[in-house]
Amino acid sequence: MAGIASLPTEVLGQIAARVSQTSDLANLRLANRLLNRIVRPVLFSTACLYPQWSTMYLAYAGPDEIELAKRSRTSPGTYYNSRKFIQVLEHPELREYVKKVYIYACDTNCDRHPAEERWNNADFHLDWLQSILRITEFPNVKTVALCFDRHCGEVFDPEGCLNDASVRELVLDAFLEALQADTGGKIKHLILRNLESESVEGRLESGSGVCRLDHPAWAAILGRLEKLFISVVHEQNVPEGGLDLELPGQYEFWRKFPSRFLLPAVDNLQSLALYSDTALGLMPRVRLKSVHFPRLKSLTLGHFSFVHDYEVEWILSHANTLRSLRLDHCFIVYMLASKRPNWLGSDGYPITNSRAFLRPSSYRRYPDHTPVENFDEETFTATLIETRWHNIFDRFGEKLTELQSFWFGSAQGWNFDAHHRGPNDGGPGKPIMPFEPPMDAPSSLFPARYKIWNDFDFEFAWKEEQISEEEYPEVIEHMLKERPDCDGRDEEAMMRLLGKMARTAV
């Protein structure tokens, strides 16, 4: 029987490109000279820079080395030496193969980081930071990714996390300096994973904030890009200190975001993916309509709330160029429930331009401080939103004439059961976001695609789970509406849209 080496070189190259495990590629490379020649460009197409405590390279160690490394986890340099990255960078042949550079300021499994006592080890080696400054020395690099830990500094403990504010500033400064050196514009794809939104209460001395939102380098860097992926994490309040959405810094971040991160990229950007661990659209609101991308071909939105036609109209404004659209764990707010008078602006969105709105002195959460007899229809409003997913799907099918690929659902990478990092297990934490947008999974309708906005607890909720006489007095319960009963129509409209995509592909 003929062996794998008898296959045409082109076929062997395609097989190697589909091998996901680096260790498998490394072993395949050792089989013979032919496979070494074919596999080597694939194996070294991505150069990863890990922090010194990373376990990634333990795959090549023996059992004794692995056990020794585990026992000495708190010793910097035990796991990974960034000289490995520099050796590839300085190798005259291997450096030519590198097309992607991934920089990790955390372990690669940081999304599942379980233990608080392991978080204060972010003492990066000097050559690790120097390696970041040299990433543009790879002559053929096209994609650069910077990955932070998903936890950011909480109000109760702003420095007690792996990538606290000082670490993020340090790494981002080096990263931005490196990207500024790309004067030839060879980097076309930028990935920023777990970028932290603005800090709370002006915690940092730096005027540009923990995400360097106002750094002047962003404009030139973003202006050269064709593809941009950003996922944003937000600070979490201490459980007894209030609700996460009462922290004001995030509103300033998202107010500036379109002009700082999107507007500089309008001329060349062809692919945009934007994720957030806090649901965007209502609170915080993102004014995407202020930015238009004349060359946009692919758009992915993760964890967005659709309230009025604003979000849909912005997507439809790219009808002439948009070929791929993915909506990942996006939902419609079908009712806005509030006990605040005059809480909506003229555009139908909450007024969030002041701390007084977020926590007015006259406002107290029910039922702890508000007597039932003082809580009636005059102090409660329930605004109904008529938008439904089957209406949106049909509009996409009619208006997005160039669309060739559509995906709707909740990607497997989401985890909404993550725990709060605060003391004494302070309840639910921020959700874990997918590492990348869904590619091959089939579209599906997920139950949480319709939600109520509830400013009693400053959160979105399913009526079946949240709305009850225990939280809302009987006098206003009749004003609350059940989740829309339109599963069949949503399914039919989604299948019509997907069927149109299939015919377009043929």
C-alpha positions in Angstrom: 0.0 0.0 0.0 1.3 3.4 -1.0 2.2 5.7 2.0 1.2 9.3 2.6 4.4 10.5 1.1 3.2 9.2 -2.3 0.5 11.8 -2.5 1.0 14.9 -4.6 2.8 17.7 -2.8 -0.2 20.0 -3.1 -2.4 17.5 -1.4 0.1 17.0 1.4 0.3 20.7 1.9 -3.5 20.9 2.2 -3.5 18.1 4.7 -0.8 19.8 6.8 -2.8 23.1 6.8 -5.8 21.3 8.4 -3.8 19.8 11.3 -4.8 21.8 14.3 -2.4 20.5 16.9 1.1 22.0 16.9 2.6 18.8 18.4 1.1 16.7 15.6 2.7 19.0 13.0 6.0 18.8 14.8 5.9 15.0 14.8 4.9 14.9 11.2 7.8 17.0 10.3 10.2 14.4 11.7 8.9 11.6 9.5 11.1 12.3 6.5 12.6 15.1 4.5 9.7 15.5 2.1 7.2 16.0 5.0 9.6 18.2 6.8 9.8 20.5 3.7 6.0 20.5 3.3 5.1 20.8 7.0 7.7 23.4 8.1 6.0 26.5 6.4 2.7 25.4 8.1 4.3 24.7 11.5 6.0 28.1 11.6 3.2 30.1 9.9 2.1 31.3 13.4 4.6 32.6 16.0 3.2 32.7 19.5 4.7 34.7 22.4 3.6 33.3 25.7 4.2 34.6 29.2 6.8 32.8 31.1 4.3 30.7 33.2 2.6 29.4 30.1 2.2 25.6 29.8 2.1 25.5 26.0 5.5 24.1 25.5 5.1 21.4 28.1 3.8 19.2 25.3 7.4 18.6 24.3 8.6 17.8 27.8 8.8 14.5 29.5 6.6 13.4 32.5 9.2 14.4 35.1 9.6 17.8 33.6 5.9 18.4 33.5 5.5 17.4 37.1 8.4 19.5 38.2 7.0 22.5 36.3 3.6 22.1 38.0 5.1 22.0 41.4 7.0 25.2 40.8 4.3 27.2 39.1 5.1 30.4 41.1 8.7 30.5 39.8 8.9 32.8 36.7 10.5 31.2 33.8 9.8 27.7 34.7 7.4 27.0 31.8 8.3 29.1 28.8 11.3 31.2 27.7 10.5 34.0 25.3 13.9 33.3 23.7 12.1 30.6 21.7 10.2 33.4 20.0 13.3 35.4 19.3 15.1 32.3 17.9 12.4 32.0 15.2 12.5 35.8 14.6 16.2 35.7 14.0 16.3 32.4 12.0 17.0 33.4 8.3 14.5 30.8 7.0 11.9 30.3 9.7 11.1 34.0 10.0 10.0 34.0 6.4 7.2 31.5 7.1 5.5 33.6 9.8 2.2 35.1 8.7 0.6 35.5 12.1 1.9 36.6 15.5 -0.1 35.9 18.7 0.9 37.6 21.9 -0.5 36.2 25.1 -0.4 38.3 28.3 -2.1 35.4 30.0 -2.1 31.6 29.7 -3.9 30.3 26.7 -6.6 28.7 28.9 -7.1 32.0 30.8 -10.9 31.9 30.1 -11.1 29.0 32.5 -8.7 30.5 35.1 -10.1 29.0 38.3 -7.9 30.0 41.3 -7.4 33.5 42.7 -4.1 32.6 44.3 -2.6 32.2 40.8 -3.4 35.6 39.6 -0.6 37.8 40.9 2.2 36.3 38.7 2.3 38.8 35.9 6.0 39.7 36.2 7.0 39.7 32.6 10.6 39.1 31.6 12.4 42.0 30.0 13.0 40.0 26.8 9.3 39.2 26.7 8.5 42.9 26.4 11.4 43.4 24.0 10.0 40.6 21.8 6.7 42.5 21.5 8.7 45.5 20.2 10.2 43.3 17.4 7.1 41.7 16.0 7.2 43.7 12.8 10.6 42.3 12.0 8.9 39.3 10.6 9.0 40.2 6.9 5.7 38.5 5.9 3.5 39.0 8.9 -0.1 39.9 8.1 -2.0 39.2 11.3 -1.2 40.3 14.9 -3.2 39.4 17.9 -2.9 40.6 21.5 -4.7 38.4 24.1 -5.4 39.5 27.7 -6.9 37.6 30.5 -10.7 38.0 30.6 -10.7 39.3 34.2 -10.0 43.0 34.7 -9.6 45.0 37.9 -12.7 45.0 39.9 -13.8 47.9 42.1 -13.2 46.0 45.3 -9.7 44.9 44.2 -8.4 46.9 41.1 -4.9 45.3 41.2 -5.8 41.8 42.4 -6.0 40.1 39.0 -3.5 38.7 36.5 -3.7 41.5 34.0 -4.5 44.5 36.2 -4.4 48.1 35.0 -0.6 48.5 35.3 0.1 45.3 33.3 -2.4 46.2 30.6 -0.9 49.7 30.2 2.6 48.3 30.1 1.8 45.7 27.4 -0.4 48.0 25.3 2.3 50.7 25.3 4.9 48.1 23.9 2.3 46.8 21.5 1.4 50.2 20.1 5.0 51.1 19.8 5.6 48.0 17.8 2.7 48.5 15.4 3.8 52.1 14.8 7.0 50.7 13.4 5.0 49.0 10.6 5.3 52.0 8.3 5.0 49.8 5.3 1.5 48.7 6.3 2.1 45.0 6.0 -0.1 44.2 9.0 -3.7 44.0 7.7 -5.5 42.0 10.4 -5.6 43.1 14.1 -7.1 41.0 16.9 -7.6 42.6 20.3 -9.0 40.0 22.7 -10.3 41.0 26.2 -9.5 44.7 25.8 -10.6 46.4 29.0 -13.0 49.3 28.8 -12.4 52.6 30.7 -11.5 52.3 34.3 -13.8 53.3 37.1 -13.6 56.6 39.0 -10.4 57.8 37.2 -8.5 55.1 38.9 -5.5 55.4 36.7 -3.2 58.4 36.6 -2.8 58.0 32.9 -5.2 60.3 31.0 -5.6 57.8 28.2 -7.0 55.0 30.3 -6.3 51.4 30.7 -7.2 50.6 27.0 -5.2 53.6 25.7 -8.3 54.7 24.0 -7.0 58.2 23.3 -3.5 57.1 22.3 -2.6 59.0 19.0 -1.1 55.8 17.5 -4.4 54.1 17.1 -5.5 56.3 14.1 -2.6 55.4 11.9 -2.6 51.7 12.9 -6.3 51.2 12.4 -6.3 53.2 9.1 -4.1 50.5 7.5 -6.3 47.5 8.5 -8.5 45.3 6.3 -9.7 43.1 9.2 -10.4 43.9 12.8 -11.6 41.7 15.7 -12.2 43.3 19.1 -13.6 41.7 22.3 -14.1 44.0 25.3 -14.3 43.1 28.9 -15.8 45.3 31.7 -15.2 45.8 35.3 -17.4 44.1 37.8 -18.7 45.8 40.9 -18.4 44.3 44.4 -21.7 42.6 45.1 -22.6 44.8 48.1 -21.4 47.9 46.2 -24.0 48.1 43.5 -24.7 46.8 40.0 -22.2 46.5 37.2 -24.1 48.9 34.9 -24.0 51.6 37.5 -20.2 51.9 36.9 -19.9 55.1 34.8 -16.6 54.5 33.0 -18.0 52.1 30.5 -20.4 54.7 29.1 -17.6 57.1 28.3 -15.6 54.2 26.7 -18.5 53.3 24.3 -19.3 56.9 23.7 -15.8 57.4 22.3 -15.4 54.0 20.8 -16.8 54.6 17.3 -14.7 57.7 16.8 -11.5 56.3 18.3 -11.6 52.7 17.0 -13.9 52.5 14.0 -13.8 55.9 12.3 -10.0 55.7 11.6 -10.5 52.4 9.8 -13.4 53.3 7.5 -11.4 53.7 4.3 -9.9 50.2 4.1 -11.7 47.9 6.6 -13.4 44.9 5.0 -14.1 42.7 8.0 -15.3 43.7 11.5 -16.0 41.5 14.5 -17.1 43.2 17.7 -17.8 41.3 20.9 -18.6 42.4 24.5 -19.1 40.6 27.8 -21.7 43.2 28.6 -24.6 43.4 26.3 -24.3 46.4 24.0 -27.0 48.4 22.2 -29.2 49.7 25.0 -27.0 50.2 28.0 -24.2 50.8 27.2 -25.3 52.2 23.8 -22.9 52.2 20.9 -23.7 54.7 18.2 -22.5 52.6 15.2 -24.6 54.6 12.8 -22.0 57.4 13.1 -19.6 55.2 11.1 -20.0 53.7 7.7 -17.5 51.3 6.0 -17.7 51.6 2.2 -15.7 48.4 1.7 -17.2 46.2 4.5 -17.7 42.6 3.3 -17.9 40.7 6.6 -19.6 41.8 9.9 -19.9 39.9 13.2 -21.7 41.2 16.2 -21.4 39.4 19.5 -23.8 40.1 22.5 -25.7 43.0 21.0 -29.2 44.0 21.9 -31.6 45.1 19.2 -34.0 47.7 20.5 -35.3 49.9 17.7 -34.6 50.0 14.0 -31.3 51.8 14.7 -29.1 48.7 14.7 -30.8 47.0 11.7 -30.7 50.2 9.6 -26.9 50.4 10.3 -26.4 46.9 9.0 -28.6 47.5 6.0 -26.6 50.6 5.1 -23.8 48.3 4.0 -26.0 46.4 1.6 -23.8 47.2 -1.5 -20.8 45.4 -0.1 -21.8 43.1 2.8 -21.3 39.4 1.9 -21.1 37.8 5.3 -23.2 38.5 8.4 -23.0 36.7 11.8 -25.1 37.6 14.8 -23.8 35.8 17.8 -25.9 35.7 21.0 -27.7 38.9 19.9 -31.2 39.4 21.2 -34.2 41.7 20.8 -35.4 43.8 23.8 -39.2 43.4 23.5 -40.1 45.4 26.6 -38.4 48.2 28.5 -39.5 48.0 32.2 -38.6 50.9 34.5 -39.6 52.6 37.7 -37.9 55.9 36.8 -39.8 58.8 35.4 -38.6 60.3 32.1 -35.8 57.7 31.8 -35.9 57.5 28.0 -34.6 60.2 25.7 -36.4 61.4 22.6 -34.7 58.7 20.5 -36.1 55.9 22.7 -32.8 55.1 24.5 -32.0 55.5 28.2 -30.4 58.8 29.2 -27.0 57.7 30.5 -25.0 60.9 30.4 -24.8 61.5 34.1 -24.1 59.7 37.3 -27.4 61.0 38.6 -29.2 58.8 36.2 -27.2 55.7 37.1 -27.8 56.1 40.8 -30.1 59.1 41.7 -30.4 59.9 45.3 -34.2 59.3 45.1 -33.8 55.8 43.6 -33.9 52.7 45.8 -34.1 49.2 44.6 -37.4 47.3 45.1 -38.3 45.4 47.3 -35.6 46.2 49.8 -36.5 49.9 50.3 -39.7 50.6 48.5 -43.0 49.9 50.2 -45.4 48.1 47.9 -48.2 50.7 48.6 -45.9 53.4 47.1 -45.2 51.4 44.0 -48.0 51.6 41.4 -48.7 52.3 37.8 -47.8 55.9 38.1 -44.2 55.1 39.0 -43.8 52.2 36.6 -43.5 52.2 32.8 -43.5 49.3 30.5 -42.6 50.2 26.9 -43.3 47.5 24.3 -41.0 47.0 21.3 -42.7 45.4 18.3 -39.5 44.3 16.5 -39.3 40.5 15.9 -36.5 38.4 14.5 -38.7 37.2 11.6 -39.2 40.8 10.5 -35.4 41.4 10.6 -34.6 38.2 8.8 -37.0 39.1 6.0 -35.5 42.6 5.7 -32.0 41.1 5.4 -33.2 38.8 2.7 -34.8 41.7 0.8 -32.2 44.4 1.3 -28.8 42.7 1.6 -28.6 41.8 -2.1 -24.9 40.9 -2.0 -25.1 38.6 1.1 -23.7 35.2 0.5 -23.3 33.9 4.1 -25.5 34.3 7.2 -25.2 32.9 10.7 -27.5 33.3 13.7 -27.3 31.6 17.1 -25.3 31.4 20.3 -21.8 30.1 19.7 -20.6 27.2 21.7 -17.8 29.3 23.2 -20.2 31.4 25.3 -20.3 30.6 29.0 -22.9 32.6 31.0 -22.4 30.6 34.2 -19.0 32.0 35.1 -18.6 33.0 38.8 -18.0 36.4 40.2 -14.3 36.9 41.1 -15.2 38.8 44.2 -14.9 37.7 47.8 -17.3 35.0 49.2 -18.4 33.9 45.7 -20.4 37.1 45.0 -22.8 35.5 42.5 -22.7 35.4 38.7 -19.7 36.9 36.9 -19.2 38.3 33.4 -19.8 35.8 30.7 -16.9 34.1 28.9 -16.8 35.1 25.2 -15.9 32.8 22.3 -12.3 33.0 21.2 -13.3 33.7 17.6 -16.5 34.1 15.6 -18.4 30.9 14.7 -17.5 29.5 11.3 -18.9 26.1 10.7 -21.7 25.7 13.2 -25.3 25.6 11.8 -27.6 28.5 12.5 -30.1 28.0 15.3 -32.7 29.8 17.3 -31.8 30.1 21.0 -34.3 30.8 23.7 -32.7 34.0 25.0 -33.1 35.8 21.7 -35.9 37.8 23.3 -35.4 39.6 26.6 -36.9 42.3 28.9 -34.9 45.2 30.1 -35.4 45.6 33.8 -33.9 48.6 35.6 -34.9 47.2 39.0 -31.7 45.2 38.8 -30.1 46.9 35.8 -30.0 43.8 33.6 -31.7 42.0 30.8 -33.9 39.1 31.9 -36.1 36.4 30.6 -39.6 37.0 31.9 -40.0 33.3 32.7 -36.9 33.5 35.0 -37.1 37.0 36.4 -40.5 38.6 36.4 -42.6 37.5 39.3 -44.8 38.8 42.1 -41.9 38.5 44.5 -39.9 41.1 42.5 -42.8 43.1 41.0 -46.0 43.9 43.0 -49.2 42.5 41.7 -50.6 45.9 40.9 -48.3 46.3 37.8 -47.9 42.6 36.9 -50.6 42.8 34.3 -48.4 45.4 32.4 -45.6 42.8 31.9 -45.9 40.9 28.7 -44.9 37.3 28.0 -42.0 36.4 25.7 -43.1 36.8 22.0 -44.8 33.6 20.8 -43.2 33.6 17.3 -40.8 30.6 17.2 -42.5 29.2 14.1 -42.3 32.5 12.2 -38.7 33.1 13.3 -37.7 29.6 12.1 -39.5 30.0 8.7 -37.9 33.4 8.1 -34.4 32.2 9.1 -34.8 29.2 6.8 -35.9 31.5 3.9 -32.8 33.7 4.4 -30.5 30.7 4.6 -32.1 29.2 1.5 -31.4 32.3 -0.4 -27.8 32.2 0.7 -27.6 28.6 -0.6 -29.0 29.6 -4.0 -26.6 32.5 -4.1 -23.6 30.3 -3.5 -24.6 28.0 -6.4 
